[in-house]
């Protein structure tokens, strides 16, 4: 008996081959990460969630104090893709027609002609989204959910891919309007951008000091085309999710509805959001199947803007992130 051969056979590592070829997708995502890292210091979590949302066909609300690279990250992401980019600065006097477009009477043709607004793009950056009044916020409902607008009874679909990146400042409340819950629910993620640590702060200062001329954005190259993004988004739909993981997602959502610290829990749209986001996160990391860790990774950005804490707990300083983390910890992880 060849014991040496038997031992060698036992030491041979198991290799798993993806049923879906994700090599091209993973390579494209890695290139974008590399491009963004040329300018953005740290913020790995924010960048990963932005890329996850892109693959999951989701919109992102980015919240943070001024100066933590919310707007520039959104602009750099758009520049790293070969897509059309639009930007709207929300102000209290902004009207729905300033976003969607308006019908103008053509004297030569004696008929109304629809002039498309800035929303007709692939990646739309909305700066200070909470500075526009309710009627302007409501103008985004249809376009964010259905990727189309309806004007004078006519539907105008938006060309894919379409993604909204919105920023807001949580500190300054003067001249702002609270986003309607229905609109918040249309954002796949809410990302809270934290301050950089000491090492990252030093790196930010050093890079700025070394920048002699030109703009930071000049360093960024474009990689993925519209067709490639759409192809990768379709690949994400084929990622495998086992039935016990579907139950795991449902248990997390049900627990938000029964939690004593929450006034309002998450809706079924949140369940679907976790499903889509976890599939995109798995694909981005080169796997054609979802793991419990993928679900835990996306649960907080998916849920933290969809739940409402009871006034008593809010006064005590309890945050939605803390409650979601506690819920996840109490649910048995499926194996």
VMD Tcl script that draws the C-alpha trace (Angstrom):
set ca {
  {0.00 0.00 0.00}
  {1.37 3.41 -0.97}
  {0.90 5.33 2.29}
  {2.90 8.28 0.99}
  {0.61 8.56 -2.03}
  {-2.44 8.28 0.18}
  {-1.20 11.11 2.41}
  {-0.49 13.30 -0.60}
  {-3.99 12.66 -1.87}
  {-5.48 13.68 1.49}
  {-3.54 16.94 1.51}
  {-4.78 17.98 -1.92}
  {-6.95 21.08 -1.33}
  {-10.52 21.07 -2.51}
  {-11.21 23.40 -5.41}
  {-14.60 24.76 -6.29}
  {-15.45 26.10 -9.73}
  {-18.10 28.78 -10.06}
  {-21.09 27.78 -12.11}
  {-21.27 31.38 -13.31}
  {-18.16 32.99 -14.81}
  {-17.60 36.09 -12.67}
  {-13.94 36.70 -13.56}
  {-14.68 39.60 -15.92}
  {-17.05 41.22 -13.42}
  {-14.59 40.86 -10.55}
  {-11.74 42.25 -12.67}
  {-13.82 45.28 -13.66}
  {-14.81 46.00 -10.06}
  {-11.20 45.70 -8.93}
  {-10.10 48.21 -11.57}
  {-12.69 50.71 -10.34}
  {-11.56 50.20 -6.74}
  {-7.99 50.89 -7.86}
  {-9.01 54.06 -9.69}
  {-10.97 55.45 -6.74}
  {-8.08 54.69 -4.38}
  {-5.92 57.09 -6.42}
  {-7.91 59.96 -4.93}
  {-10.02 58.66 -2.03}
  {-8.11 57.77 1.13}
  {-9.71 54.99 3.18}
  {-13.54 54.81 3.02}
  {-13.31 51.19 1.81}
  {-16.72 50.39 3.25}
  {-18.40 53.25 1.40}
  {-16.73 52.34 -1.90}
  {-17.69 48.66 -1.54}
  {-21.33 49.55 -0.84}
  {-21.45 51.97 -3.80}
  {-20.16 49.23 -6.12}
  {-22.60 46.74 -4.60}
  {-25.48 49.14 -5.24}
  {-24.32 49.64 -8.83}
  {-24.44 45.88 -9.48}
  {-27.77 45.54 -7.67}
  {-29.41 48.37 -9.68}
  {-29.89 50.32 -6.46}
  {-29.79 53.96 -5.39}
  {-27.65 55.24 -2.52}
  {-28.13 57.95 0.10}
  {-24.76 59.14 1.42}
  {-24.88 60.95 4.76}
  {-21.99 62.71 6.45}
  {-20.68 66.05 7.63}
  {-19.22 68.42 5.02}
  {-15.73 67.61 3.79}
  {-15.67 63.80 4.11}
  {-15.57 63.21 0.32}
  {-19.24 62.36 -0.25}
  {-19.67 64.37 -3.45}
  {-16.22 63.74 -4.90}
  {-16.57 59.97 -4.41}
  {-19.84 60.00 -6.36}
  {-18.22 62.07 -9.13}
  {-15.18 59.79 -9.27}
  {-17.35 56.68 -9.45}
  {-19.16 58.16 -12.45}
  {-15.86 59.09 -14.09}
  {-14.51 55.55 -13.66}
  {-17.44 54.36 -15.78}
  {-18.16 55.24 -19.40}
  {-21.63 56.57 -18.60}
  {-23.55 59.83 -18.80}
  {-23.35 61.84 -15.59}
  {-25.69 64.53 -14.28}
  {-25.68 66.66 -11.16}
  {-28.46 68.62 -9.46}
  {-27.93 70.96 -6.53}
  {-31.13 70.78 -4.48}
  {-32.35 74.13 -3.14}
  {-35.63 75.26 -1.50}
  {-36.80 76.96 -4.72}
  {-36.20 73.92 -6.97}
  {-39.30 72.83 -8.89}
  {-40.19 69.32 -10.19}
  {-39.86 70.57 -13.78}
  {-36.24 71.55 -13.01}
  {-35.53 67.86 -12.49}
  {-37.85 66.01 -14.85}
  {-38.18 68.45 -17.72}
  {-41.10 70.39 -19.13}
  {-43.32 70.66 -22.21}
  {-42.63 73.71 -24.39}
  {-44.92 74.91 -27.15}
  {-43.25 74.76 -30.57}
  {-44.60 77.66 -32.63}
  {-43.45 76.12 -35.94}
  {-45.11 72.75 -35.34}
  {-48.02 74.20 -33.32}
  {-47.60 71.48 -30.72}
  {-45.97 70.89 -27.35}
  {-42.52 69.33 -27.28}
  {-41.08 67.68 -24.19}
  {-37.66 68.97 -23.15}
  {-35.95 66.37 -21.00}
  {-34.55 67.42 -17.64}
  {-31.22 66.46 -16.00}
  {-32.74 63.24 -14.61}
  {-32.30 61.70 -18.08}
  {-28.81 60.38 -17.51}
  {-27.12 57.19 -16.29}
  {-25.69 58.34 -12.98}
  {-27.40 61.23 -11.23}
  {-25.75 63.01 -8.31}
  {-28.19 64.95 -6.09}
  {-26.31 67.23 -3.74}
  {-27.99 68.14 -0.44}
  {-31.14 66.20 -1.28}
  {-32.90 67.31 1.91}
  {-32.87 70.98 0.89}
  {-35.75 70.70 -1.59}
  {-39.44 70.81 -0.53}
  {-41.85 67.86 -0.54}
  {-43.28 68.42 -4.05}
  {-39.78 68.30 -5.54}
  {-38.88 65.22 -3.51}
  {-42.07 63.55 -4.77}
  {-40.93 64.09 -8.36}
  {-38.26 61.45 -7.75}
  {-40.64 58.70 -6.61}
  {-41.52 57.30 -10.03}
  {-38.12 57.70 -11.63}
  {-36.28 55.98 -8.77}
  {-38.68 53.03 -8.59}
  {-39.71 52.50 -12.23}
  {-36.86 54.14 -14.18}
  {-39.34 56.28 -16.09}
  {-41.26 59.54 -15.79}
  {-44.80 60.32 -16.83}
  {-45.44 63.77 -18.28}
  {-48.79 64.85 -19.76}
  {-49.90 61.22 -19.83}
  {-46.85 60.07 -21.81}
  {-44.27 57.70 -20.31}
  {-40.60 58.42 -20.94}
  {-38.32 55.50 -19.97}
  {-34.73 56.12 -18.91}
  {-31.91 54.31 -20.67}
  {-30.11 51.75 -18.47}
  {-28.12 51.80 -16.34}
  {-29.69 54.41 -14.04}
  {-28.48 55.16 -10.53}
  {-29.17 58.00 -8.08}
  {-26.45 59.02 -5.64}
  {-27.79 61.53 -3.11}
  {-25.89 63.34 -0.35}
  {-27.11 65.02 2.81}
  {-25.64 66.66 5.90}
  {-27.07 65.26 9.16}
  {-25.93 68.17 11.31}
  {-27.19 71.37 9.71}
  {-31.01 71.38 9.81}
  {-31.81 75.01 8.97}
  {-33.41 75.25 5.52}
  {-33.80 71.50 5.17}
  {-36.81 69.20 4.75}
  {-37.13 65.70 6.13}
  {-37.16 63.12 3.34}
  {-40.53 61.30 3.09}
  {-40.41 57.70 4.30}
  {-41.63 56.55 0.88}
  {-38.61 58.18 -0.72}
  {-36.15 56.84 1.84}
  {-37.51 53.37 1.13}
  {-36.49 53.73 -2.52}
  {-32.81 53.97 -1.61}
  {-31.16 50.56 -1.53}
  {-28.51 51.79 0.92}
  {-27.96 54.60 3.35}
  {-24.23 54.99 3.91}
  {-22.95 56.94 6.90}
  {-19.51 58.38 6.12}
  {-17.25 58.58 9.16}
  {-14.24 60.82 9.81}
  {-10.85 59.44 8.69}
  {-8.44 58.16 11.35}
  {-5.02 59.73 12.07}
  {-3.09 57.79 9.41}
  {-5.73 58.52 6.76}
  {-5.81 62.20 7.72}
  {-2.02 62.42 7.31}
  {-2.29 60.72 3.89}
  {-5.01 63.16 2.78}
  {-2.85 66.14 3.73}
  {0.27 64.64 2.10}
  {-1.57 63.99 -1.19}
  {-2.94 67.52 -1.25}
  {0.53 68.90 -0.59}
  {2.00 66.82 -3.43}
  {-0.67 67.98 -5.89}
  {1.16 70.75 -7.74}
  {-1.21 71.34 -10.63}
  {-4.28 69.86 -12.26}
  {-7.32 68.35 -10.62}
  {-7.60 65.23 -8.51}
  {-10.13 63.83 -10.95}
  {-7.60 64.00 -13.81}
  {-6.01 60.81 -12.48}
  {-9.14 58.74 -13.01}
  {-9.55 56.54 -16.09}
  {-12.85 55.09 -17.34}
  {-13.28 51.34 -17.64}
  {-16.74 49.82 -17.67}
  {-19.17 50.72 -20.45}
  {-22.96 50.92 -20.19}
  {-23.27 47.54 -21.91}
  {-20.81 45.91 -19.51}
  {-22.58 47.31 -16.44}
  {-25.94 46.03 -17.72}
  {-24.34 42.64 -18.43}
  {-22.91 42.41 -14.91}
  {-26.22 43.49 -13.37}
  {-27.92 40.64 -15.23}
  {-25.26 38.20 -14.01}
  {-26.06 39.16 -10.43}
  {-29.64 37.93 -10.94}
  {-28.26 34.41 -11.44}
  {-26.35 34.27 -8.13}
  {-27.50 31.28 -6.08}
  {-29.29 31.79 -2.75}
  {-30.17 28.69 -0.74}
  {-33.67 28.45 0.80}
  {-32.33 28.56 4.39}
  {-30.70 31.93 3.58}
  {-33.99 33.29 2.27}
  {-35.48 32.33 5.64}
  {-32.52 34.03 7.38}
  {-33.29 37.30 5.56}
  {-36.99 36.99 6.46}
  {-36.15 36.40 10.14}
  {-34.07 39.58 10.26}
  {-36.93 41.61 8.78}
  {-39.61 40.04 11.01}
  {-37.47 40.82 14.06}
  {-37.44 44.53 13.16}
  {-41.24 44.49 13.25}
  {-41.36 42.83 16.67}
  {-38.51 44.76 18.29}
  {-39.56 46.73 21.37}
  {-37.10 49.52 20.55}
  {-38.61 50.18 17.12}
  {-41.74 52.17 16.37}
  {-41.80 51.00 12.72}
  {-40.00 47.97 11.31}
  {-38.86 47.15 7.79}
  {-41.21 46.36 4.90}
  {-41.01 43.50 2.35}
  {-39.14 45.92 0.09}
  {-36.31 45.73 2.64}
  {-36.27 41.92 2.34}
  {-35.92 42.21 -1.42}
  {-33.22 44.87 -0.98}
  {-31.14 42.58 1.26}
  {-31.56 39.75 -1.24}
  {-30.41 41.83 -4.21}
  {-27.59 43.51 -2.31}
  {-26.21 40.24 -0.88}
  {-26.21 38.68 -4.36}
  {-24.33 41.68 -5.75}
  {-21.84 41.64 -2.86}
  {-21.18 37.92 -3.41}
  {-20.64 38.43 -7.15}
  {-18.32 41.36 -6.51}
  {-16.19 39.07 -4.36}
  {-16.05 36.35 -7.02}
  {-18.66 33.94 -5.62}
  {-21.73 32.68 -7.45}
  {-23.52 31.92 -4.17}
  {-24.57 34.00 -1.17}
  {-23.26 33.32 2.35}
  {-24.66 34.48 5.71}
  {-21.72 36.91 5.92}
  {-22.86 38.61 2.71}
  {-26.30 39.14 4.23}
  {-24.84 40.51 7.48}
  {-22.54 42.82 5.50}
  {-25.40 44.55 3.65}
  {-28.08 44.41 6.36}
  {-27.12 47.64 8.17}
  {-26.93 49.95 5.10}
  {-30.17 48.40 3.80}
  {-32.13 48.74 7.04}
  {-30.86 51.76 8.96}
  {-32.99 54.27 7.01}
  {-36.05 52.01 6.85}
  {-36.73 51.64 10.56}
  {-37.93 54.23 13.08}
  {-36.71 54.11 16.67}
  {-39.17 54.76 19.50}
  {-38.88 58.33 20.87}
  {-37.78 57.04 24.30}
  {-34.85 55.08 22.89}
  {-33.92 57.89 20.51}
  {-33.68 60.28 23.45}
  {-31.35 57.80 25.15}
  {-29.03 57.99 22.15}
  {-29.74 54.52 20.77}
  {-29.01 54.34 17.03}
  {-30.60 52.25 14.30}
  {-27.21 50.66 13.61}
  {-27.00 49.41 17.20}
  {-30.48 47.91 17.05}
  {-29.88 46.18 13.71}
  {-26.57 44.78 14.96}
  {-28.31 43.45 18.06}
  {-31.04 41.83 15.95}
  {-28.48 40.10 13.73}
  {-26.59 38.82 16.77}
  {-29.71 37.25 18.27}
  {-30.64 35.27 15.14}
  {-28.97 31.90 14.67}
  {-26.72 31.89 11.61}
  {-27.79 29.15 9.17}
  {-25.13 26.67 8.09}
}
mol new
graphics top color blue
foreach p $ca { graphics top sphere $p radius 0.5 }
foreach p [lrange $ca 0 end-1] q [lrange $ca 1 end] { graphics top cylinder $p $q radius 0.2 }
display resetview
